[in-house]
Amino acid sequence: MSNVTHKILREELDIFATGLFKYLDKRFAATDDRLDRLESRMDKIEGAIDTIGKNQEIDQQERSVMNHQLTRYEGWSHQIAKKVKIKLNYE
């Protein structure tokens, strides 16, 4: 192969490689952008799930406290009924 042919092939290869690298760089940049947007959406979803979980925990604690209070009130009403000799009906 002559030097001229070798030089032409090298130039063509350089042009092709440069074009390929530019194309791949653009594609990777687009993929990076998509991944960044997806990560942002996932962060928002994770935050929303955390908020829901915390709210559920608070609701459960409040129900537990209310149940304890109700049990106490029921005990008091039984004590009062026993003292005044009244039979409680659960109708």
Summary of the structure (lengths in Angstrom):
residues: 91
radius of gyration: 37.6
end to end distance: 106.5
largest distance: 120.5
contacts: 168
relative contact order: 0.04
helix: 89%
strand: 0%
